[in-house]
């Protein structure tokens, strides 16, 4: 089968499940994944012949896509902030909203360190809580190479993946296996920190009906959901730990539930934080918050 015929077949198989733009995106992701062909290569060579062996791979993947399995779990990779990350059923798939959070941290740090010497900026210390694939701390380390970066997660398998991603992206991050809810303080982790960041579980069970099948059926619930009765559990715990773990003028950053922006802001105010800023994401939802002691 020629690649141009395969594209027609691919669209016909998935058109009742996905939007055309998404099917096209999947097609070009897979041509690179299976054949190492970029979009331009296919345009220049529409008669490229797909072998029977490779056609079997396509049919297997089409069957998986029909179950709405995320394509990132099929290929085993996702891109975040311009860097490649291995992902699997033990890690969330990195999202554009989280890229915005990382960009905010980098922006705040660059403005803060403009007048610092290299020696002074070497002392910057960052902690990511609930790291998953490691996309946040690894991206921060790539963009702020002088920083000392640590990351915590409760899942040993997630940390195995994050460690592989650090090696693949050629950065050093100190990974820690720990349940943040069971920690009394962060002093064992070389405090104080200039930046503490977290994208903790924040989706309430009552919101499950809004969650797409590709997320609900495949991504780790441990990293997604909290009980309706205490939706800010992780935010309260992490903020309490930050009170005694942030350096002077240090900052706490959160990705948040879009429906609980004001509640999260009020929680931080009640705990005594100042300079609290709530920001919206690229689609206009309350999505991230920053504060200081």
SELUM-274584 format. One record per residue (C-alpha): residue in three letters; x, y, z negated; residue number from 1. Coordinates in pm, whole numbers, plus 50000, padded with zeros to 5 digits. Layout:
! SELUM-274584
@guvo ala, xx X, yy Y, zz Z, dogu NUM
...
***
This chain:
! SELUM-274584
@guvo unk, xx 50000, yy 50000, zz 50000, dogu 1
@guvo unk, xx 50124, yy 50349, zz 50086, dogu 2
@guvo unk, xx 50148, yy 50604, zz 49808, dogu 3
@guvo unk, xx 49886, yy 50830, zz 49973, dogu 4
@guvo unk, xx 49640, yy 50538, zz 49981, dogu 5
@guvo unk, xx 49726, yy 50456, zz 49621, dogu 6
@guvo unk, xx 49635, yy 50812, zz 49521, dogu 7
@guvo unk, xx 49292, yy 50775, zz 49683, dogu 8
@guvo unk, xx 49242, yy 50441, zz 49507, dogu 9
@guvo unk, xx 49358, yy 50585, zz 49174, dogu 10
@guvo unk, xx 49106, yy 50870, zz 49196, dogu 11
@guvo unk, xx 48821, yy 50638, zz 49293, dogu 12
@guvo unk, xx 48886, yy 50412, zz 48994, dogu 13
@guvo unk, xx 48893, yy 50693, zz 48737, dogu 14
@guvo unk, xx 48654, yy 50955, zz 48872, dogu 15
@guvo unk, xx 48366, yy 50852, zz 48646, dogu 16
@guvo unk, xx 48583, yy 50879, zz 48335, dogu 17
@guvo unk, xx 48814, yy 51178, zz 48382, dogu 18
@guvo unk, xx 48805, yy 51522, zz 48542, dogu 19
@guvo unk, xx 48974, yy 51549, zz 48882, dogu 20
@guvo unk, xx 49246, yy 51781, zz 48753, dogu 21
@guvo unk, xx 49333, yy 51536, zz 48476, dogu 22
@guvo unk, xx 49337, yy 51239, zz 48717, dogu 23
@guvo unk, xx 49576, yy 51429, zz 48942, dogu 24
@guvo unk, xx 49799, yy 51509, zz 48644, dogu 25
@guvo unk, xx 49797, yy 51141, zz 48542, dogu 26
@guvo unk, xx 49883, yy 51034, zz 48896, dogu 27
@guvo unk, xx 50196, yy 51246, zz 48915, dogu 28
@guvo unk, xx 50303, yy 51150, zz 48563, dogu 29
@guvo unk, xx 50279, yy 50786, zz 48667, dogu 30
@guvo unk, xx 50454, yy 50825, zz 49002, dogu 31
@guvo unk, xx 50751, yy 50962, zz 48812, dogu 32
@guvo unk, xx 50719, yy 50698, zz 48538, dogu 33
@guvo unk, xx 50687, yy 50398, zz 48774, dogu 34
@guvo unk, xx 50871, yy 50511, zz 49088, dogu 35
@guvo unk, xx 51087, yy 50800, zz 48967, dogu 36
@guvo unk, xx 50916, yy 51016, zz 49230, dogu 37
@guvo unk, xx 50831, yy 51379, zz 49165, dogu 38
@guvo unk, xx 50538, yy 51559, zz 49324, dogu 39
@guvo unk, xx 50760, yy 51708, zz 49594, dogu 40
@guvo unk, xx 50897, yy 51364, zz 49681, dogu 41
@guvo unk, xx 50546, yy 51236, zz 49748, dogu 42
@guvo unk, xx 50459, yy 51540, zz 49957, dogu 43
@guvo unk, xx 50768, yy 51478, zz 50169, dogu 44
@guvo unk, xx 50714, yy 51104, zz 50193, dogu 45
@guvo unk, xx 50339, yy 51023, zz 50184, dogu 46
@guvo unk, xx 50406, yy 50688, zz 50352, dogu 47
@guvo unk, xx 50623, yy 50562, zz 50067, dogu 48
@guvo unk, xx 50545, yy 50193, zz 50033, dogu 49
@guvo unk, xx 50435, yy 50066, zz 49690, dogu 50
@guvo unk, xx 50550, yy 49710, zz 49623, dogu 51
@guvo unk, xx 50313, yy 49438, zz 49503, dogu 52
@guvo unk, xx 50497, yy 49431, zz 49170, dogu 53
@guvo unk, xx 50453, yy 49804, zz 49121, dogu 54
@guvo unk, xx 50091, yy 49785, zz 49232, dogu 55
@guvo unk, xx 50029, yy 49537, zz 48950, dogu 56
@guvo unk, xx 50174, yy 49794, zz 48708, dogu 57
@guvo unk, xx 49935, yy 50056, zz 48846, dogu 58
@guvo unk, xx 49636, yy 49827, zz 48805, dogu 59
@guvo unk, xx 49736, yy 49744, zz 48447, dogu 60
@guvo unk, xx 49765, yy 50114, zz 48365, dogu 61
@guvo unk, xx 49436, yy 50195, zz 48538, dogu 62
@guvo unk, xx 49268, yy 49934, zz 48315, dogu 63
@guvo unk, xx 49420, yy 50102, zz 48009, dogu 64
@guvo unk, xx 49315, yy 50446, zz 48124, dogu 65
@guvo unk, xx 48960, yy 50321, zz 48168, dogu 66
@guvo unk, xx 48955, yy 50247, zz 47794, dogu 67
@guvo unk, xx 49063, yy 50615, zz 47746, dogu 68
@guvo unk, xx 49398, yy 50515, zz 47601, dogu 69
@guvo unk, xx 49615, yy 50830, zz 47600, dogu 70
@guvo unk, xx 49860, yy 50833, zz 47887, dogu 71
@guvo unk, xx 50134, yy 50936, zz 47642, dogu 72
@guvo unk, xx 50093, yy 50602, zz 47465, dogu 73
@guvo unk, xx 50102, yy 50422, zz 47799, dogu 74
@guvo unk, xx 50428, yy 50585, zz 47909, dogu 75
@guvo unk, xx 50559, yy 50605, zz 47552, dogu 76
@guvo unk, xx 50659, yy 50969, zz 47581, dogu 77
@guvo unk, xx 50532, yy 51323, zz 47543, dogu 78
@guvo unk, xx 50685, yy 51664, zz 47605, dogu 79
@guvo unk, xx 50688, yy 51928, zz 47332, dogu 80
@guvo unk, xx 50852, yy 52271, zz 47346, dogu 81
@guvo unk, xx 51047, yy 52157, zz 47652, dogu 82
@guvo unk, xx 51187, yy 51845, zz 47483, dogu 83
@guvo unk, xx 51103, yy 51478, zz 47540, dogu 84
@guvo unk, xx 50968, yy 51276, zz 47245, dogu 85
@guvo unk, xx 50894, yy 50908, zz 47209, dogu 86
@guvo unk, xx 50538, yy 50855, zz 47083, dogu 87
@guvo unk, xx 50344, yy 50546, zz 46984, dogu 88
@guvo unk, xx 50048, yy 50435, zz 46775, dogu 89
@guvo unk, xx 50235, yy 50538, zz 46458, dogu 90
@guvo unk, xx 50264, yy 50903, zz 46559, dogu 91
@guvo unk, xx 50027, yy 51175, zz 46670, dogu 92
@guvo unk, xx 50068, yy 51303, zz 47024, dogu 93
@guvo unk, xx 50222, yy 51652, zz 46999, dogu 94
@guvo unk, xx 49982, yy 51928, zz 47096, dogu 95
@guvo unk, xx 50013, yy 52274, zz 47252, dogu 96
@guvo unk, xx 49869, yy 52437, zz 46939, dogu 97
@guvo unk, xx 50163, yy 52302, zz 46740, dogu 98
@guvo unk, xx 50401, yy 52445, zz 46997, dogu 99
@guvo unk, xx 50251, yy 52784, zz 46914, dogu 100
@guvo unk, xx 50327, yy 52724, zz 46545, dogu 101
@guvo unk, xx 50689, yy 52638, zz 46628, dogu 102
@guvo unk, xx 50716, yy 52948, zz 46848, dogu 103
@guvo unk, xx 50589, yy 53162, zz 46558, dogu 104
@guvo unk, xx 50852, yy 53020, zz 46322, dogu 105
@guvo unk, xx 51129, yy 53081, zz 46573, dogu 106
@guvo unk, xx 51003, yy 53432, zz 46643, dogu 107
@guvo unk, xx 50996, yy 53515, zz 46271, dogu 108
@guvo unk, xx 51341, yy 53375, zz 46216, dogu 109
@guvo unk, xx 51502, yy 53550, zz 46512, dogu 110
@guvo unk, xx 51372, yy 53887, zz 46396, dogu 111
@guvo unk, xx 51493, yy 53812, zz 46046, dogu 112
@guvo unk, xx 51845, yy 53705, zz 46149, dogu 113
@guvo unk, xx 51921, yy 53968, zz 46413, dogu 114
@guvo unk, xx 52154, yy 54149, zz 46175, dogu 115
@guvo unk, xx 52299, yy 53843, zz 46002, dogu 116
@guvo unk, xx 52645, yy 53703, zz 46064, dogu 117
@guvo unk, xx 52680, yy 53347, zz 46189, dogu 118
@guvo unk, xx 52804, yy 53246, zz 45844, dogu 119
@guvo unk, xx 52493, yy 53384, zz 45676, dogu 120
@guvo unk, xx 52253, yy 53222, zz 45922, dogu 121
@guvo unk, xx 52419, yy 52887, zz 45854, dogu 122
@guvo unk, xx 52243, yy 52882, zz 45517, dogu 123
@guvo unk, xx 51892, yy 52867, zz 45664, dogu 124
@guvo unk, xx 51709, yy 52564, zz 45527, dogu 125
@guvo unk, xx 51388, yy 52420, zz 45676, dogu 126
@guvo unk, xx 51153, yy 52147, zz 45551, dogu 127
@guvo unk, xx 50876, yy 51990, zz 45760, dogu 128
@guvo unk, xx 50612, yy 51793, zz 45569, dogu 129
@guvo unk, xx 50423, yy 51518, zz 45753, dogu 130
@guvo unk, xx 50663, yy 51504, zz 46045, dogu 131
@guvo unk, xx 50519, yy 51220, zz 46258, dogu 132
@guvo unk, xx 50721, yy 51204, zz 46581, dogu 133
@guvo unk, xx 50957, yy 51470, zz 46445, dogu 134
@guvo unk, xx 50852, yy 51720, zz 46711, dogu 135
@guvo unk, xx 50845, yy 52020, zz 46475, dogu 136
@guvo unk, xx 51181, yy 51980, zz 46294, dogu 137
@guvo unk, xx 51367, yy 51858, zz 46604, dogu 138
@guvo unk, xx 51242, yy 52150, zz 46814, dogu 139
@guvo unk, xx 51333, yy 52393, zz 46536, dogu 140
@guvo unk, xx 51680, yy 52243, zz 46508, dogu 141
@guvo unk, xx 51727, yy 52268, zz 46886, dogu 142
@guvo unk, xx 51623, yy 52633, zz 46883, dogu 143
@guvo unk, xx 51796, yy 52730, zz 46555, dogu 144
@guvo unk, xx 52103, yy 52504, zz 46565, dogu 145
@guvo unk, xx 52268, yy 52650, zz 46255, dogu 146
@guvo unk, xx 51973, yy 52556, zz 46034, dogu 147
@guvo unk, xx 51973, yy 52264, zz 45790, dogu 148
@guvo unk, xx 51655, yy 52073, zz 45866, dogu 149
@guvo unk, xx 51477, yy 51805, zz 45662, dogu 150
@guvo unk, xx 51147, yy 51626, zz 45722, dogu 151
@guvo unk, xx 50915, yy 51412, zz 45509, dogu 152
@guvo unk, xx 50658, yy 51151, zz 45609, dogu 153
@guvo unk, xx 50467, yy 50879, zz 45428, dogu 154
@guvo unk, xx 50494, yy 50638, zz 45724, dogu 155
@guvo unk, xx 50814, yy 50438, zz 45758, dogu 156
@guvo unk, xx 50730, yy 50352, zz 46118, dogu 157
@guvo unk, xx 50671, yy 50717, zz 46204, dogu 158
@guvo unk, xx 51010, yy 50804, zz 46057, dogu 159
@guvo unk, xx 51174, yy 50533, zz 46267, dogu 160
@guvo unk, xx 51031, yy 50700, zz 46575, dogu 161
@guvo unk, xx 51129, yy 51047, zz 46454, dogu 162
@guvo unk, xx 51486, yy 50929, zz 46390, dogu 163
@guvo unk, xx 51508, yy 50793, zz 46746, dogu 164
@guvo unk, xx 51382, yy 51126, zz 46876, dogu 165
@guvo unk, xx 51646, yy 51317, zz 46681, dogu 166
@guvo unk, xx 51919, yy 51098, zz 46830, dogu 167
@guvo unk, xx 51773, yy 51129, zz 47181, dogu 168
@guvo unk, xx 51759, yy 51508, zz 47147, dogu 169
@guvo unk, xx 52109, yy 51519, zz 46995, dogu 170
@guvo unk, xx 52025, yy 51692, zz 46669, dogu 171
@guvo unk, xx 52074, yy 51611, zz 46303, dogu 172
@guvo unk, xx 51762, yy 51607, zz 46087, dogu 173
@guvo unk, xx 51746, yy 51459, zz 45738, dogu 174
@guvo unk, xx 51439, yy 51230, zz 45728, dogu 175
@guvo unk, xx 51278, yy 51135, zz 45395, dogu 176
@guvo unk, xx 51025, yy 50858, zz 45330, dogu 177
@guvo unk, xx 50787, yy 51001, zz 45071, dogu 178
@guvo unk, xx 50419, yy 51053, zz 44994, dogu 179
@guvo unk, xx 50395, yy 51428, zz 44944, dogu 180
@guvo unk, xx 50093, yy 51383, zz 44715, dogu 181
@guvo unk, xx 50308, yy 51184, zz 44472, dogu 182
@guvo unk, xx 50588, yy 51443, zz 44443, dogu 183
@guvo unk, xx 50602, yy 51667, zz 44135, dogu 184
@guvo unk, xx 50863, yy 51901, zz 44283, dogu 185
@guvo unk, xx 51096, yy 51931, zz 44581, dogu 186
@guvo unk, xx 51416, yy 51985, zz 44383, dogu 187
@guvo unk, xx 51549, yy 51644, zz 44489, dogu 188
@guvo unk, xx 51555, yy 51773, zz 44849, dogu 189
@guvo unk, xx 51821, yy 52045, zz 44825, dogu 190
@guvo unk, xx 51592, yy 52336, zz 44752, dogu 191
@guvo unk, xx 51536, yy 52623, zz 44791, dogu 192
@guvo unk, xx 51398, yy 52630, zz 45145, dogu 193
@guvo unk, xx 51377, yy 52936, zz 45363, dogu 194
@guvo unk, xx 51096, yy 52779, zz 45562, dogu 195
@guvo unk, xx 50845, yy 52509, zz 45469, dogu 196
@guvo unk, xx 50617, yy 52401, zz 45750, dogu 197
@guvo unk, xx 50341, yy 52143, zz 45769, dogu 198
@guvo unk, xx 50078, yy 52016, zz 46009, dogu 199
@guvo unk, xx 49905, yy 51788, zz 45758, dogu 200
@guvo unk, xx 49587, yy 51582, zz 45800, dogu 201
@guvo unk, xx 49301, yy 51829, zz 45823, dogu 202
@guvo unk, xx 49012, yy 51680, zz 46022, dogu 203
@guvo unk, xx 48713, yy 51612, zz 45797, dogu 204
@guvo unk, xx 48518, yy 51290, zz 45843, dogu 205
@guvo unk, xx 48210, yy 51500, zz 45922, dogu 206
@guvo unk, xx 48396, yy 51627, zz 46230, dogu 207
@guvo unk, xx 48459, yy 51281, zz 46374, dogu 208
@guvo unk, xx 48167, yy 51318, zz 46615, dogu 209
@guvo unk, xx 48361, yy 51603, zz 46780, dogu 210
@guvo unk, xx 48672, yy 51392, zz 46831, dogu 211
@guvo unk, xx 48726, yy 51240, zz 47173, dogu 212
@guvo unk, xx 48752, yy 50865, zz 47210, dogu 213
@guvo unk, xx 49115, yy 50883, zz 47324, dogu 214
@guvo unk, xx 49204, yy 51038, zz 46988, dogu 215
@guvo unk, xx 48960, yy 50856, zz 46761, dogu 216
@guvo unk, xx 49039, yy 50507, zz 46892, dogu 217
@guvo unk, xx 49415, yy 50536, zz 46934, dogu 218
@guvo unk, xx 49586, yy 50802, zz 46722, dogu 219
@guvo unk, xx 49676, yy 50724, zz 46358, dogu 220
@guvo unk, xx 49390, yy 50816, zz 46125, dogu 221
@guvo unk, xx 49635, yy 50853, zz 45837, dogu 222
@guvo unk, xx 49776, yy 51161, zz 46009, dogu 223
@guvo unk, xx 49438, yy 51303, zz 46113, dogu 224
@guvo unk, xx 49162, yy 51272, zz 45856, dogu 225
@guvo unk, xx 49083, yy 51394, zz 45504, dogu 226
@guvo unk, xx 48780, yy 51340, zz 45285, dogu 227
@guvo unk, xx 48499, yy 51590, zz 45327, dogu 228
@guvo unk, xx 48496, yy 51656, zz 44953, dogu 229
@guvo unk, xx 48857, yy 51780, zz 44940, dogu 230
@guvo unk, xx 48955, yy 51895, zz 45289, dogu 231
@guvo unk, xx 49233, yy 52123, zz 45162, dogu 232
@guvo unk, xx 49400, yy 51855, zz 44950, dogu 233
@guvo unk, xx 49731, yy 51864, zz 45138, dogu 234
@guvo unk, xx 49737, yy 52242, zz 45169, dogu 235
@guvo unk, xx 49688, yy 52289, zz 44796, dogu 236
@guvo unk, xx 49956, yy 52035, zz 44706, dogu 237
@guvo unk, xx 50213, yy 52164, zz 44955, dogu 238
@guvo unk, xx 50147, yy 52526, zz 44859, dogu 239
@guvo unk, xx 50191, yy 52442, zz 44490, dogu 240
@guvo unk, xx 50523, yy 52274, zz 44568, dogu 241
@guvo unk, xx 50628, yy 52571, zz 44781, dogu 242
@guvo unk, xx 50578, yy 52810, zz 44488, dogu 243
@guvo unk, xx 50883, yy 52660, zz 44318, dogu 244
@guvo unk, xx 51074, yy 52554, zz 44630, dogu 245
@guvo unk, xx 51086, yy 52856, zz 44859, dogu 246
@guvo unk, xx 51386, yy 53085, zz 44855, dogu 247
@guvo unk, xx 51332, yy 53458, zz 44797, dogu 248
@guvo unk, xx 51151, yy 53593, zz 45104, dogu 249
@guvo unk, xx 51101, yy 53236, zz 45224, dogu 250
@guvo unk, xx 50791, yy 53153, zz 45429, dogu 251
@guvo unk, xx 50529, yy 52880, zz 45426, dogu 252
@guvo unk, xx 50371, yy 52790, zz 45762, dogu 253
@guvo unk, xx 50067, yy 52567, zz 45817, dogu 254
@guvo unk, xx 49870, yy 52440, zz 46111, dogu 255
@guvo unk, xx 49510, yy 52444, zz 45991, dogu 256
@guvo unk, xx 49157, yy 52322, zz 46054, dogu 257
@guvo unk, xx 48990, yy 52576, zz 46283, dogu 258
@guvo unk, xx 48676, yy 52573, zz 46067, dogu 259
@guvo unk, xx 48861, yy 52637, zz 45740, dogu 260
@guvo unk, xx 49071, yy 52942, zz 45817, dogu 261
@guvo unk, xx 48917, yy 53169, zz 45555, dogu 262
@guvo unk, xx 48908, yy 52890, zz 45296, dogu 263
@guvo unk, xx 49279, yy 52820, zz 45351, dogu 264
@guvo unk, xx 49359, yy 53189, zz 45329, dogu 265
@guvo unk, xx 49163, yy 53217, zz 45002, dogu 266
@guvo unk, xx 49344, yy 52913, zz 44860, dogu 267
@guvo unk, xx 49681, yy 53074, zz 44924, dogu 268
@guvo unk, xx 49566, yy 53406, zz 44778, dogu 269
@guvo unk, xx 49443, yy 53229, zz 44464, dogu 270
@guvo unk, xx 49782, yy 53060, zz 44423, dogu 271
@guvo unk, xx 49955, yy 53398, zz 44435, dogu 272
@guvo unk, xx 50096, yy 53407, zz 44787, dogu 273
@guvo unk, xx 50130, yy 53739, zz 44967, dogu 274
@guvo unk, xx 50178, yy 53866, zz 45324, dogu 275
@guvo unk, xx 49926, yy 53607, zz 45438, dogu 276
@guvo unk, xx 49867, yy 53609, zz 45813, dogu 277
@guvo unk, xx 49608, yy 53396, zz 45990, dogu 278
@guvo unk, xx 49652, yy 53348, zz 46364, dogu 279
@guvo unk, xx 49437, yy 53204, zz 46638, dogu 280
@guvo unk, xx 49557, yy 52953, zz 46898, dogu 281
@guvo unk, xx 49551, yy 52998, zz 47275, dogu 282
@guvo unk, xx 49180, yy 52911, zz 47295, dogu 283
@guvo unk, xx 49078, yy 53152, zz 47019, dogu 284
@guvo unk, xx 49043, yy 52916, zz 46720, dogu 285
@guvo unk, xx 49189, yy 52989, zz 46376, dogu 286
@guvo unk, xx 49487, yy 52751, zz 46390, dogu 287
@guvo unk, xx 49791, yy 52864, zz 46192, dogu 288
@guvo unk, xx 49879, yy 53058, zz 45881, dogu 289
@guvo unk, xx 50195, yy 53203, zz 45728, dogu 290
@guvo unk, xx 50258, yy 53340, zz 45380, dogu 291
@guvo unk, xx 50525, yy 53428, zz 45126, dogu 292
@guvo unk, xx 50553, yy 53417, zz 44750, dogu 293
***
